[in-house]
Amino acid sequence: MSETTSATPGQWLAGARPRTLPAAVVPVAVGTGVAFSAGGAVWWRALLALVVALLLQIGVNYANDYSDGVRGTDDARVGPMRLVGSGVAAPRAVLRAALGCFLAAAVAGLVLVLATAAWWLLAVGAASIAAAWFYTGGSRPYGYRALGEVSVFVFFGLVAVVGTTFVQVEGLPWLAVAASVPVGLLACAMLVVNNLRDLGTDAESGKRTMAVVLGDARTRLLYAGCLILPFAVALLLVPVRPFAALTLLALPLALPPVRAVRQGAAGPALITCLQQTGRLQLVYGLLFTIGLAV
């Protein structure tokens, strides 16, 4: 493919995979809800944490596009725009976009480090960027070894929620750790349904995602668990945060995608499930944030 290939702005936007962005927004919102309940919400720090999370999410999407594209694992993929795999953008341009997002995230994160004087956050930030790159990058990408969901749970659940709370209250309340569990599970659900859709092509190309390792039936069970367990966790928090029960209002949004996946939805039908999962993630996140903050 020629290095002069140039994608349109709309294609670059599609390549950023905007439907995955709830995974960046929700943990920041929930972490801010915890900070607010502790009387320590600092809105400019929350906004900067959101900038970091969004840049890392977009960066990992471009990095994934680049790495899978040059390996050829995106050549026959159903789903969002693949810039490299579809041939609309040169690999080098997509790589620059990914690295630019990581650099911008690092600069925004450095401001938070300076504001809190918590220098250990530098290590957390470096680990987050490394995790984003080595998901499909490098010679031994862990996303090809069924560890993608583990990384998503850690970085878009635990690290994002607890980190957002910490930069505002400059402490580590247990509630932030507990709140990170349902957030991480919903983020994992996005990846599980995405990998379920690509199970056949991933297996053929040698990409051993968790879906490939578990197989079709058990992956569908895993997806259902990732959508239903967050409601159970929220109910466990009701004794200390009664309004966490507000999350039950989002339960009807979980039922259609769970039903579709359990009944064997495949291919393009799973794109609808991905959209429904993102919608659930946002609504649950909003209700959970309110429930924690009140």
Order of alpha helices (4+ residues) and beta strands (2+ residues): alpha-alpha-alpha-alpha-alpha-alpha-alpha-alpha-alpha-alpha-alpha-alpha-alpha
